[in-house]
């Protein structure tokens, strides 16, 4: 969907993989873990791009960004024509139709939001 939108709008496609670099109540980690987390995020992004549709003819910028995923995407939306997010992420709540990041983006993004399965 994002590639189709970029192609239709003749716009640059910016692909962002945001990842949480800080400790949570469930996972203990330190700032020393950031380089390893960055490498894992970059590998994940590369895998996602490898499985995605052709981006031929589109100017694509792919980057990993440490931070709260919803906040990173909402900030990025301030310079976007449209924000495309997945309907569910990596959370463990099977029955949800829209994940927490998508939901937050729907309510706080600075541009139209397209949620895709």
Secondary structure, DSSP 8 states (H G I E B T S, - for coil): -HHHHHHHHT--EEEEEEE--S--SS----GGGHHHHHHHHHHHHHHHHHHS---TTS-EEEEEEES-HHHHHHHHHTT-SEEEEES--S-S-TT-SS-HHHHHHHHH-SSEEEEE-
